[in-house]
Amino acid sequence: MGDPVEIVDHDPAWQTEFGAIGTALRGALGDVALRVDHVGSTSVPGLAAKPVIDIQISVRSLEPLAVYKAPLDRLGLVYRANNPELTKRYFREAPGSRRTHIHVRELGSFSQQLPLLFRDYLRAHPAAAAEFAQAKRRCANQFRNDRQQYVSAKDLFVWDILRRADTWAQKIGWRPGPSDA
């Protein structure tokens, strides 16, 4: 069953925690990482979230894996080869470290752009972020002990926000800003 789904109020320390991890990733990966970005709910000021730091590393290509896996291994990160999402490679925190999800994606791909657009839209639209927080809390209350059901229920809200984010992106000519680390 795993840990229960817990949504907590935003913690400004999340940005600082990302900063330390992002700096370590940038140092280990150098030019291999074209971008290192804080993504997910902890990257949106004021947004309630599961207290997990999500980081996206953008690379030229997912292959060869060793180009970025070896430096991440040296940091103690754990590669999850059984990740079912074929558009990314997934790593977790070093044992005993702060809960962190590392998503490695190809620069410019749909799966790489999506979390950046989602984050930027929520940062620019606090009312949408508050609406999303309420939805996450409802889903967490309903599916506290079933993470997969929580994720499935939350996805309805995510895709609704992404439709709005796409309209916004077209209106303003959105492009990702500079890398976070």
ChimeraX attribute file (.defattr): number of C-alpha atoms within 10 A of each C-alpha:
attribute: neighborCount
match mode: 1-to-1
recipient: residues
	/A:1	7
	/A:2	7
	/A:3	9
	/A:4	13
	/A:5	21
	/A:6	16
	/A:7	20
	/A:8	13
	/A:9	13
	/A:10	19
	/A:11	15
	/A:12	13
	/A:13	10
	/A:14	17
	/A:15	16
	/A:16	11
	/A:17	13
	/A:18	22
	/A:19	16
	/A:20	11
	/A:21	20
	/A:22	21
	/A:23	14
	/A:24	15
	/A:25	20
	/A:26	18
	/A:27	13
	/A:28	18
	/A:29	20
	/A:30	13
	/A:31	11
	/A:32	16
	/A:33	24
	/A:34	17
	/A:35	21
	/A:36	24
	/A:37	23
	/A:38	26
	/A:39	23
	/A:40	20
	/A:41	25
	/A:42	26
	/A:43	23
	/A:44	24
	/A:45	17
	/A:46	18
	/A:47	25
	/A:48	22
	/A:49	22
	/A:50	18
	/A:51	18
	/A:52	14
	/A:53	23
	/A:54	19
	/A:55	24
	/A:56	24
	/A:57	27
	/A:58	24
	/A:59	22
	/A:60	15
	/A:61	13
	/A:62	18
	/A:63	11
	/A:64	8
	/A:65	10
	/A:66	11
	/A:67	15
	/A:68	19
	/A:69	19
	/A:70	14
	/A:71	17
	/A:72	22
	/A:73	15
	/A:74	10
	/A:75	14
	/A:76	15
	/A:77	21
	/A:78	18
	/A:79	17
	/A:80	11
	/A:81	9
	/A:82	9
	/A:83	12
	/A:84	10
	/A:85	9
	/A:86	10
	/A:87	16
	/A:88	19
	/A:89	22
	/A:90	22
	/A:91	22
	/A:92	19
	/A:93	19
	/A:94	16
	/A:95	10
	/A:96	6
	/A:97	10
	/A:98	14
	/A:99	13
	/A:100	19
	/A:101	19
	/A:102	25
	/A:103	20
	/A:104	24
	/A:105	25
	/A:106	21
	/A:107	18
	/A:108	12
	/A:109	12
	/A:110	11
	/A:111	14
	/A:112	20
	/A:113	16
	/A:114	15
	/A:115	18
	/A:116	19
	/A:117	20
	/A:118	22
	/A:119	22
	/A:120	20
	/A:121	22
	/A:122	24
	/A:123	18
	/A:124	13
	/A:125	12
	/A:126	15
	/A:127	11
	/A:128	17
	/A:129	22
	/A:130	15
	/A:131	13
	/A:132	22
	/A:133	21
	/A:134	15
	/A:135	17
	/A:136	25
	/A:137	21
	/A:138	16
	/A:139	20
	/A:140	23
	/A:141	15
	/A:142	14
	/A:143	18
	/A:144	17
	/A:145	16
	/A:146	15
	/A:147	18
	/A:148	12
	/A:149	15
	/A:150	20
	/A:151	16
	/A:152	13
	/A:153	18
	/A:154	18
	/A:155	13
	/A:156	11
	/A:157	14
	/A:158	16
	/A:159	12
	/A:160	11
	/A:161	18
	/A:162	19
	/A:163	12
	/A:164	13
	/A:165	23
	/A:166	15
	/A:167	11
	/A:168	15
	/A:169	16
	/A:170	10
	/A:171	9
	/A:172	8
	/A:173	8
	/A:174	14
	/A:175	12
	/A:176	9
	/A:177	8
	/A:178	9
	/A:179	13
	/A:180	16
	/A:181	20
